[in-house]
Amino acid sequence: MLQSLYIASTGMLGMQTQIDTTANNIANVNTIGFKKSRAEFADLMYKTMEYAGTATSDVTQSPTGIEVGLGVRPTAINKMFSEGNLKQTDNKLDIAITGQGFFKLELPDGTEVYTRNGAFKIDQNGTIVNSDGYTLVPQITVPEDATDIHIGTDGTVTVVQPGQTQAAVIGQITTTNFINPAGLHSMGDNLYIETDSSGQPIEGTPGQNGLGTLRQGFVELSNVQLVVELTDLITGQRAYDANSKIITTSDEMLQTVNGLKR
């Protein structure tokens, strides 16, 4: 059996992973805070028919050897945490992080999760939550009679209330970073959860210790660049076609062999 059949099949499977990853990036081009992914590959083990350095005579040896590769395999799908562009919304509860860091949220079961999506809302109790109702941590509750809310670049939250001459501080938004953000587990809904690979969460005040500052009235758009993704899509499709052509060619070669007559 021709080895090329199996080699080409690994290539087709690899390119399917590439195209699936690219398709997910394109599908989320308008998702607030979305971070694109990149598929990475490595060649498989080699069938060695002659090792480099094998003696070819009493005084000479093979300079390269003979090795035939056995295909390709996906090694990682790496999440790229480069910053997306900021879009001004003028919504007082839209917050973007300029630089490194994540907002911390708490799920109903108490699990802490992280996100770059700063499109926040106020629930029926005045608590700042995300679109799914998950509470921002540390919890901040806006007074019912507040007429204006201001969020500083360092995360300080103040409100203006009737009859007051000065704004009152009601809370402090912190952000969290990780040594290896790419090691976070993607839960969907723009949420990430800590893993052993991500390292321990490093929480602090925005603008300090390498954490990015906050911008009120802005949201961070997806960092997907359509031109790049469409180029990757075309490249993946052509590579998939080329691998399928190898299978067709190998099949024709086998057909020729089977048609030989003595």
PAZAPA-4460 file (N, C-alpha, C; in steps of 0.05 Angstrom, whole numbers, plus 32768, in hexadecimal, padded with zeros to 4 digits):
% residues 262
    n_x    n_y    n_z   ca_x   ca_y   ca_z    c_x    c_y    c_z   seq   type   mol
   8011   7FE8   8000   8000   8000   8000   8012   8019   8000     1      M     A
   800A   802C   7FF0   801A   8045   7FEE   8017   8055   8008     2      L     A
   802D   805D   8014   802D   806D   802D   8020   8088   8028     3      Q     A
   8022   8092   800F   8018   80AD   8009   7FFA   80AF   800F     4      S     A
   7FEB   8099   800D   7FCE   809A   8014   7FCA   80A3   8030     5      L     A
   7FD9   8097   8043   7FD7   809E   805F   7FE2   80BA   8065     6      Y     A
   7FF8   80C0   8058   8004   80DB   805C   7FF1   80F1   8053     7      I     A
   7FE5   80ED   803C   7FD2   8102   8032   7FB9   8104   8044     8      A     A
   7FB1   80ED   804F   7F99   80EE   8061   7F9F   80FF   807A     9      S     A
   7FB7   80FD   8085   7FBE   810E   809C   7FBE   812B   8094    10      T     A
   7FC7   8131   807B   7FC7   814C   8071   7FAB   8157   806F    11      G     A
   7F98   8146   8065   7F7C   814F   8062   7F70   8154   807E    12      M     A
   7F76   8142   8091   7F6B   8146   80AC   7F77   815F   80B9    13      L     A
   7F91   8164   80B4   7F9D   817C   80BF   7F91   8195   80B3    14      G     A
   7F8D   8195   8099   7F81   81AD   808C   7F64   81B1   8094    15      M     A
   7F56   819B   809B   7F3B   819E   80A5   7F3B   81AD   80C0    16      Q     A
   7F4F   81A6   80D1   7F52   81B5   80EA   7F58   81D2   80E6    17      T     A
   7F6A   81D7   80D2   7F71   81F3   80CB   7F58   8202   80C2    18      Q     A
   7F48   81F6   80B1   7F30   8204   80A6   7F1B   8207   80BC    19      I     A
   7F18   81F3   80CD   7F05   81F6   80E3   7F0D   820D   80F5    20      D     A
   7F27   8210   80FB   7F30   8226   810C   7F2C   8240   80FF    21      T     A
   7F32   8242   80E5   7F2E   825B   80D6   7F10   8262   80D5    22      T     A
   7EFF   824E   80D1   7EE2   8253   80D0   7ED8   825F   80EA    23      A     A
   7EE2   8254   8100   7ED9   825E   811B   7EE2   827B   811E    24      N     A
   7EFA   8282   8115   7F04   829D   8117   7EF2   82B0   8107    25      N     A
   7EEB   82A8   80EE   7EDB   82B9   80DD   7EBF   82BC   80E9    26      I     A
   7EB4   82A6   80F4   7E99   82A7   80FF   7E97   82BB   8116    27      A     A
   7EAE   82BF   8124   7EAE   82D1   813C   7EBB   82EC   8136    28      N     A
   7EBB   82F4   811D   7EC8   830D   8116   7EBB   8325   8124    29      V     A
   7EA2   8323   812B   7E94   8339   8138   7E8E   8333   8155    30      N     A
   7E9A   831F   8161   7E96   8318   817D   7EA7   8329   818F    31      T     A
   7E9B   8338   81A1   7EAA   834B   81B2   7EBE   833B   81C4    32      I     A
   7ED7   8343   81C3   7EEC   8337   81D4   7EF6   831C   81CA    33      G     A
   7EED   8313   81B3   7EF6   82F9   81A9   7F13   82F9   81A1    34      F     A
   7F21   82E3   81A7   7F3D   82E0   81A0   7F40   82C9   818C    35      K     A
   7F4D   82CE   8176   7F4F   82BB   8160   7F61   82A4   8168    36      K     A
   7F5F   828D   815A   7F6F   8276   815F   7F80   8270   8147    37      S     A
   7F96   8262   814B   7FA8   825A   8136   7FAF   823D   8139    38      R     A
   7FAA   822D   8123   7FB1   8211   8124   7FCE   820D   811E    39      A     A
   7FDB   81FC   812D   7FF8   81F7   812A   7FFC   81D9   8125    40      E     A
   8010   81D2   8115   8014   81B7   810C   8032   81AF   810F    41      F     A
   8036   8194   810F   8051   8189   810F   8051   8170   80FD    42      A     A
   8069   816B   80F2   806B   8153   80E1   806C   813A   80F3    43      D     A
   8062   8124   80E8   8062   810B   80F7   807D   80FD   80F6    44      L     A
   8080   80E6   8103   8099   80D8   8103   80A1   80D0   80E6    45      M     A
   80BA   80C8   80E3   80C5   80C2   80C9   80CC   80A4   80C7    46      Y     A
   80C8   8099   80AF   80D1   807E   80AA   80ED   8080   809F    47      K     A
   8101   8076   80AE   811D   8079   80A7   8126   8060   8099    48      T     A
   812E   8064   8080   8139   804D   8070   8157   804D   8070    49      M     A
   8163   8064   8076   8180   8065   8079   8186   807E   808A    50      E     A
   8195   8079   80A0   819C   808F   80B2   81B3   80A0   80A6    51      Y     A
   81B1   80BA   80AB   81C8   80CB   80A4   81E1   80C2   80B2    52      A     A
   81F7   80C1   80A4   8210   80B7   80B0   8215   809A   80AC    53      G     A
   8203   808C   809E   8207   8070   8098   821F   806D   8085    54      T     A
   8230   805A   808B   8248   8056   807A   823F   804D   805E    55      A     A
   824A   805A   8049   8245   8052   802E   825D   8045   8022    56      T     A
   8274   8047   802F   828D   8039   8027   829F   803A   803F    57      S     A
   82B8   8031   803C   82CB   8030   8052   82D2   804D   805B    58      D     A
   82CF   8060   8049   82D8   807B   8050   82C2   8090   804D    59      V     A
   82AA   8088   8045   8295   809C   8040   827C   8094   8050    60      T     A
   826A   80A8   8054   8251   80A2   8061   823B   80B4   8055    61      Q     A
   8223   80AB   8058   820C   80BA   804D   8208   80D5   805C    62      S     A
   8207   80EB   804C   8205   8105   8059   81E9   810C   8063    63      P     A
   81D5   80FF   8058   81BA   8107   805E   81A8   80F0   8068    64      T     A
   81AD   80D8   805F   819B   80C2   8065   8182   80C3   8055    65      G     A
   816F   80B0   805A   8156   80AE   804B   8140   80AC   8060    66      I     A
   8130   80C1   8061   8119   80C2   8074   8100   80CA   8065    67      E     A
   80EA   80BC   8069   80D1   80C3   805C   80BD   80CB   8072    68      V     A
   80B2   80E3   8070   809F   80EC   8084   8084   80DE   8082    69      G     A
   8076   80DC   8098   805D   80CE   8099   8044   80E0   809D    70      L     A
   8048   80FA   8098   8031   810B   8099   8033   8122   80AD    71      G     A
   801B   812B   80B5   8019   8143   80C7   8004   813F   80DC    72      V     A
   8007   814D   80F2   7FF3   814C   8107   7FF0   8167   8114    73      R     A
   7FD7   816E   811D   7FD4   8187   812C   7FE1   8184   8147    74      P     A
   7FEF   8199   8150   7FFC   8199   816A   7FEF   81AC   817E    75      T     A
   7FE2   81C1   8174   7FD6   81D4   8186   7FC3   81E6   8176    76      A     A
   7FAF   81F1   8183   7F9F   8207   8179   7FA3   821D   818D    77      I     A
   7FB4   8230   8185   7FBD   8245   8197   7FAB   825D   8196    78      N     A
   7FA2   8266   81AE   7F91   827E   81AF   7FA4   8297   81AF    79      K     A
   7F9E   82AA   819D   7FAE   82C1   819A   7FA1   82D9   81A9    80      M     A
   7FAF   82E3   81BE   7FA4   82F7   81CF   7FAD   8313   81C8    81      F     A
   7FB2   8318   81AF   7FB9   8334   81A7   7FA0   8345   81AA    82      S     A
   7FA4   835F   81AE   7F8E   8371   81B3   7F7D   8376   819A    83      E     A
   7F63   8377   819D   7F51   837F   8188   7F4E   839D   8188    84      G     A
   7F42   83A7   8172   7F3D   83C4   8171   7F27   83CC   8184    85      N     A
   7F27   83E5   818E   7F13   83EE   81A0   7EFD   83FD   8190    86      L     A
   7EE4   83F9   8199   7ECE   8406   818C   7EBF   8417   81A1    87      K     A
   7EBB   8430   819B   7EAE   8442   81AE   7E90   843D   81AD    88      Q     A
   7E83   843A   81C4   7E67   8435   81C5   7E58   844A   81D5    89      T     A
   7E66   8459   81E6   7E5A   846D   81F8   7E47   8460   820C    90      D     A
   7E47   8446   820F   7E38   8439   8224   7E49   8439   823D    91      N     A
   7E3E   8443   8253   7E4E   8447   826B   7E58   842C   8277    92      K     A
   7E4B   8416   8270   7E52   83FD   827C   7E63   83EC   8268    93      L     A
   7E6A   83F6   8251   7E7C   83E9   823F   7E99   83F0   8247    94      D     A
   7EA9   83DC   824C   7EC4   83E0   8256   7ED7   83CF   8245    95      I     A
   7EED   83DB   823B   7F01   83CD   822C   7F1B   83CE   823C    96      A     A
   7F2A   83B8   8239   7F45   83B7   8246   7F59   83BD   8230    97      I     A
   7F69   83D2   8234   7F7F   83D9   8222   7F99   83CE   822D    98      T     A
   7FA1   83B7   8223   7FB8   83A9   822D   7FB1   838E   8237    99      G     A
   7FC1   8383   8249   7FBC   8368   8253   7FA8   8366   8269   100      Q     A
   7F9B   834F   826C   7F89   834B   8282   7F6D   8341   8279   101      G     A
   7F5E   8338   828D   7F43   832D   8289   7F32   8338   82A0   102      F     A
   7F18   833A   8299   7F04   833F   82AE   7EFE   8324   82BB   103      F     A
   7EF9   8324   82D5   7EF2   830B   82E3   7ED4   830B   82E9   104      K     A
   7EC7   82F5   82E2   7EAA   82F1   82E7   7EA6   82D9   82F9   105      L     A
   7E8E   82D7   8305   7E87   82C0   8315   7E6E   82B3   830A   106      E     A
   7E70   8299   8304   7E59   828A   82FB   7E46   8284   8312   107      L     A
   7E2D   827C   830C   7E1A   8277   8322   7E24   8261   8336   108      P     A
   7E35   824F   832C   7E3F   823A   833E   7E58   8242   834E   109      D     A
   7E60   825C   834A   7E77   8266   8359   7E91   8264   834A   110      G     A
   7E91   8257   8333   7EAA   8255   8323   7EB2   8270   8318   111      T     A
   7ECC   8276   831A   7ED7   8290   8310   7EE1   828C   82F4   112      E     A
   7ED8   829D   82E2   7EDF   829C   82C6   7EE9   82B8   82BD   113      V     A
   7EF5   82B9   82A5   7F02   82D2   829C   7EFA   82D8   8280   114      Y     A
   7EF9   82F2   827A   7EF0   82FB   825F   7EFD   8315   8258   115      T     A
   7EFE   831A   823D   7F07   8334   8233   7EEF   8344   822A   116      R     A
   7ED7   8338   822B   7EBF   8346   8223   7EB5   8358   8239   117      N     A
   7EB7   8372   8235   7EB0   8385   824A   7E95   8392   8245   118      G     A
   7E83   8385   8236   7E68   8390   8232   7E57   8389   824A   119      A     A
   7E57   8399   825F   7E49   8392   8278   7E2E   839F   8279   120      F     A
   7E1E   8394   828B   7E02   839D   828F   7DFE   83A0   82AD   121      K     A
   7DE6   83AA   82B5   7DDD   83AB   82D1   7DC5   839A   82D4   122      I     A
   7DC5   8387   82E8   7DAE   8376   82EC   7D99   8383   82FD   123      D     A
   7D84   8374   8305   7D6E   8380   8314   7D76   8389   8330   124      Q     A
   7D8E   8380   8339   7D97   8389   8354   7DAC   83A0   8352   125      N     A
   7DB1   83A9   8339   7DC5   83BD   8336   7DE2   83B3   8333   126      G     A
   7DE5   8398   8334   7DFF   838C   8332   7E09   838C   8316   127      T     A
   7E23   8392   8312   7E2F   8391   82F7   7E34   8374   82EF   128      I     A
   7E29   836D   82D8   7E2A   8351   82CE   7E31   8352   82B0   129      V     A
   7E37   833A   82A5   7E3B   8339   8288   7E20   8332   827B   130      N     A
   7E20   832D   8261   7E06   8329   8252   7DF8   8310   825B   131      S     A
   7E06   82FD   8267   7DF9   82E4   8271   7DF1   82E6   828F   132      D     A
   7DF6   82FD   829B   7DEF   8301   82B7   7E04   82F8   82CB   133      G     A
   7E1C   82F2   82C1   7E32   82EA   82D3   7E3E   8302   82E0   134      Y     A
   7E42   8301   82FA   7E4A   8318   830A   7E68   831F   8306   135      T     A
   7E6D   8339   8302   7E89   8343   8301   7E95   8341   831D   136      L     A
   7EAE   8337   831E   7EBC   8334   8337   7ED4   8347   8338   137      V     A
   7ED7   8357   834D   7EC7   835A   8365   7EAB   8365   835E   138      P     A
   7E97   835D   836D   7E7C   8365   8368   7E78   8383   836D   139      Q     A
   7E6B   8390   835A   7E65   83AD   835C   7E47   83B1   8358   140      I     A
   7E3B   83BF   836A   7E1E   83C5   8368   7E1A   83E3   8365   141      T     A
   7E0C   83EA   8350   7E06   8406   834A   7DED   840F   8359   142      V     A
   7DEE   8425   8368   7DD6   842E   8377   7DBF   8434   8364   143      P     A
   7DA7   842F   836D   7D8F   8432   835C   7D8B   844F   8353   144      E     A
   7D94   8462   8364   7D8F   847E   835D   7DA7   848B   834F   145      D     A
   7DBB   847B   8347   7DD2   8487   833A   7DCA   8493   831F   146      A     A
   7DD3   84AB   831A   7DCD   84B9   8301   7DE3   84B7   82ED   147      T     A
   7DFB   84B0   82F6   7E12   84AD   82E3   7E26   849A   82F0   148      D     A
   7E35   848C   82DF   7E49   8479   82E8   7E63   847E   82D9   149      I     A
   7E79   847E   82E7   7E93   8483   82DA   7EA6   846D   82E3   150      H     A
   7EB5   8462   82CF   7EC8   844D   82D4   7EE4   8458   82CB   151      I     A
   7EF6   845A   82DE   7F10   8465   82D8   7F22   8451   82CA   152      G     A
   7F38   845A   82BF   7F4B   8449   82B1   7F57   8434   82C4   153      T     A
   7F57   843B   82DF   7F62   8428   82F3   7F4C   8417   82FF   154      D     A
   7F33   8418   82F4   7F1E   8407   82FD   7F0D   8412   8313   155      G     A
   7F13   842A   831D   7F02   8436   8332   7EE7   843D   8327   156      T     A
   7ED2   8434   8335   7EB6   8439   832C   7EA9   844E   833E   157      V     A
   7EA0   8463   8333   7E92   8478   8342   7E77   847E   8336   158      T     A
   7E65   8488   8347   7E4A   8490   833D   7E43   84AB   8348   159      V     A
   7E31   84B8   833A   7E26   84D1   8342   7E09   84CC   834B   160      V     A
   7E02   84D5   8363   7DE8   84D1   836F   7DDB   84EC   8374   161      Q     A
   7DC0   84ED   8373   7DB2   8506   8378   7DB9   8512   8394   162      P     A
   7DBD   852C   8394   7DC3   853A   83AD   7DE0   8539   83B6   163      G     A
   7DF1   852A   83A7   7E0D   8528   83AF   7E1D   853A   839D   164      Q     A
   7E31   8548   83A9   7E42   855A   8399   7E5B   854C   838E   165      T     A
   7E61   8535   8399   7E78   8526   838F   7E70   8509   8388   166      Q     A
   7E7F   84FE   8375   7E7A   84E2   836D   7E83   84D0   8383   167      A     A
   7E74   84BA   8387   7E7A   84A7   839C   7E86   848E   8390   168      A     A
   7E9B   8484   839C   7EA8   846B   8393   7E97   8453   839D   169      V     A
   7E90   8442   838A   7E7F   842A   8392   7E8E   8410   838D   170      I     A
   7EA6   8411   8382   7EB4   83F7   837D   7ECD   83FB   836D   171      G     A
   7EDB   83E5   836A   7EF4   83E4   835B   7EF5   83CC   8349   172      Q     A
   7EF7   83D1   832F   7EFA   83BB   831C   7F17   83B2   831A   173      I     A
   7F1C   8399   831E   7F37   838E   831B   7F38   837E   8301   174      T     A
   7F50   8379   82F7   7F54   8368   82E1   7F68   8352   82E8   175      T     A
   7F68   833D   82D8   7F78   8325   82DE   7F88   831D   82C6   176      T     A
   7FA1   8315   82CA   7FB2   830C   82B4   7FBD   82F0   82BB   177      N     A
   7FC9   82E3   82A7   7FD4   82C9   82AA   7FEF   82C8   829D   178      F     A
   8002   82B8   82A7   801C   82B5   829B   8019   82AA   827F   179      I     A
   8006   8298   827A   8002   828C   8260   7FE4   828D   8259   180      N     A
   7FDA   82A3   824F   7FBE   82A5   8249   7FB5   8290   8234   181      P     A
   7FC7   8288   8222   7FC0   8274   820E   7FB9   8259   821B   182      A     A
   7FC0   8255   8234   7FBA   823D   8242   7F9F   823C   824F   183      G     A
   7F90   8253   824D   7F75   8253   8258   7F62   8241   8248   184      L     A
   7F4F   8236   8255   7F3B   8225   8248   7F24   8236   823E   185      H     A
   7F1D   8235   8225   7F07   8244   8219   7EED   8236   821F   186      S     A
   7EDB   8244   822D   7EC1   8238   8234   7EAB   823F   8221   187      M     A
   7EB0   8251   820E   7E9B   825D   81FE   7E8F   8275   820C   188      G     A
   7E7E   8283   81FF   7E72   829C   820A   7E87   82B0   8212   189      D     A
   7E9E   82B0   8204   7EB4   82C3   820A   7EC0   82BF   8226   190      N     A
   7EBE   82A7   8231   7EC7   82A2   824C   7EDF   828E   824B   191      L     A
   7EF1   8293   825E   7F08   8281   8261   7F0A   8278   827E   192      Y     A
   7F16   8261   8282   7F19   8257   829D   7F36   824F   82A1   193      I     A
   7F40   8252   82B9   7F5C   824D   82C0   7F62   822F   82BD   194      E     A
   7F7A   8229   82B4   7F84   820D   82B2   7FA0   820C   82BE   195      T     A
   7FAB   81F4   82C1   7FC7   81F2   82CA   7FDA   81FF   82B7   196      D     A
   7FD4   81FE   829D   7FE6   820A   8289   7FE6   8228   8289   197      S     A
   7FCF   8235   8291   7FCD   8252   8291   7FDD   825E   82A7   198      S     A
   7FE1   8250   82BD   7FED   825B   82D4   7FD8   8267   82E7   199      G     A
   7FE1   8270   82FE   7FCE   827C   8311   7FC6   8298   8309   200      Q     A
   7FAD   829F   830F   7FA4   82BB   8308   7FB3   82D0   8318   201      P     A
   7FBA   82E5   830A   7FC8   82FC   8316   7FB6   8314   8315   202      I     A
   7FA9   831A   832C   7F95   832F   832D   7FA1   8349   8337   203      E     A
   7F98   835F   832C   7FA2   8379   8335   7F92   8390   832A   204      G     A
   7F9B   83A8   8330   7F8F   83C0   8327   7F96   83C7   830B   205      T     A
   7F83   83CD   82FA   7F89   83D4   82DE   7F9E   83EA   82DC   206      P     A
   7FB1   83E7   82CB   7FC6   83FA   82C7   7FDF   83F5   82D8   207      G     A
   7FDE   83E1   82E9   7FF5   83DB   82FB   7FFE   83BE   82F6   208      Q     A
   8019   83BB   82FA   8025   83A0   82F8   8020   8392   82DD   209      N     A
   8021   83A2   82C7   801D   8397   82AD   8001   8393   82A3   210      G     A
   7FED   8399   82B4   7FD1   8396   82AC   7FC9   83AF   829C   211      L     A
   7FB7   83AB   8288   7FAE   83C0   8278   7F9B   83D3   8286   212      G     A
   7F97   83EB   827B   7F84   83FE   8287   7F68   83F9   827B   213      T     A
   7F54   8406   8287   7F39   8403   827E   7F30   841C   826F   214      L     A
   7F1E   8417   825C   7F13   842D   824C   7EF4   842B   824D   215      R     A
   7EE8   843E   825B   7ECA   843D   825D   7EBE   8447   8243   216      Q     A
   7EA8   843B   823B   7E9A   8443   8222   7EA6   8437   8209   217      G     A
   7EB7   8422   820D   7EC3   8414   81F6   7EBF   83F6   81FA   218      F     A
   7EBF   83E7   81E4   7EC1   83CA   81E5   7ED9   83C2   81D3   219      V     A
   7EE4   83AB   81DA   7EFA   83A0   81C9   7EEF   838D   81B5   220      E     A
   7EF4   8392   819B   7EEA   8381   8186   7EFB   8368   8183   221      L     A
   7EF2   8356   8173   7F01   833D   816D   7F1C   8345   8160   222      S     A
   7F31   8335   8166   7F4A   833A   8159   7F4E   832A   813F   223      N     A
   7F37   8320   8135   7F38   8312   811B   7F3B   8326   8104   224      V     A
   7F4E   8320   80F2   7F52   8330   80DA   7F49   8320   80C2   225      Q     A
   7F33   8329   80B6   7F26   8319   80A1   7F39   8313   808A   226      L     A
   7F49   8326   8082   7F5C   8322   806C   7F6E   830A   8071   227      V     A
   7F79   8309   808A   7F8B   82F4   8092   7F7C   82D9   8092   228      V     A
   7F64   82D9   809D   7F54   82C0   80A0   7F4C   82B6   8085   229      E     A
   7F44   82C7   8073   7F3C   82BE   8058   7F54   82B3   8049   230      L     A
   7F6C   82BF   804D   7F84   82B5   8041   7F8A   8299   804C   231      T     A
   7F88   8296   8066   7F8C   827B   8072   7F78   8267   8068   232      D     A
   7F5F   8270   8064   7F4B   825E   805A   7F51   8254   803E   233      L     A
   7F5B   8266   802D   7F62   825E   8012   7F7A   824B   8012   234      I     A
   7F8E   8252   8023   7FA5   8240   8026   7F9E   8225   802F   235      T     A
   7F8C   8223   8044   7F83   8209   804E   7F74   81F9   803A   236      G     A
   7F63   8207   802A   7F53   81FA   8015   7F65   81EE   8000   237      Q     A
   7F79   81FE   7FF7   7F8B   81F4   7FE2   7F9C   81DD   7FEC   238      R     A
   7FA5   81DE   8006   7FB4   81C8   8010   7FA3   81AF   8013   239      A     A
   7F89   81B2   801A   7F77   819C   801C   7F73   818F   8000   240      Y     A
   7F70   81A0   7FEC   7F6D   8197   7FD0   7F86   8188   7FC7   241      D     A
   7F9D   8192   7FCE   7FB6   8186   7FC6   7FB9   816A   7FD3   242      A     A
   7FB2   8168   7FEC   7FB3   814E   7FF9   7F9F   813A   7FEE   243      N     A
   7F88   8143   7FE6   7F74   8131   7FDA   7F7E   8129   7FBE   244      S     A
   7F8D   813A   7FB1   7F98   8133   7F97   7FAE   811D   7F9A   245      K     A
   7FBD   811E   7FB0   7FD0   8109   7FB6   7FC3   80EE   7FB8   246      I     A
   7FAC   80EE   7FC6   7F9D   80D5   7FCA   7F94   80CA   7FAF   247      I     A
   7F89   80DC   7F9E   7F80   80D4   7F83   7F97   80C9   7F73   248      T     A
   7FAE   80D7   7F74   7FC6   80CE   7F65   7FD0   80B3   7F6F   249      T     A
   7FD0   80AF   7F89   7FD9   8096   7F94   7FC6   807F   7F8C   250      S     A
   7FAC   8085   7F8C   7F99   8071   7F83   7F9D   806A   7F66   251      D     A
   7FA3   807D   7F55   7FA8   8077   7F39   7FC1   8066   7F36   252      E     A
   7FD5   806B   7F47   7FEE   805B   7F46   7FE8   803E   7F4E   253      M     A
   7FD7   803A   7F63   7FD0   801F   7F6B   7FC0   8011   7F55   254      L     A
   7FAE   8021   7F48   7F9F   8015   7F32   7FB1   800C   7F1C   255      Q     A
   7FC6   801C   7F16   7FD9   8014   7F01   7FE7   7FFA   7F08   256      T     A
   7FEF   7FF9   7F22   7FFD   7FE0   7F2B   7FEB   7FC8   7F29   257      V     A
   7FD2   7FCB   7F31   7FBF   7FB5   7F31   7FB9   7FAC   7F14   258      N     A
   7FBD   7FBF   7F01   7FB7   7FB8   7EE5   7FCE   7FAC   7ED6   259      G     A
   7FE5   7FA9   7EE4   7FFC   7F9C   7ED6   7FF7   7F7F   7ED1   260      L     A
   7FFF   7F76   7EB9   7FFC   7F5A   7EB2   8017   7F4E   7EAA   261      K     A
   801B   7F35   7EB0   8034   7F27   7EA9   8035   7F21   7E8B   262      R     A
***
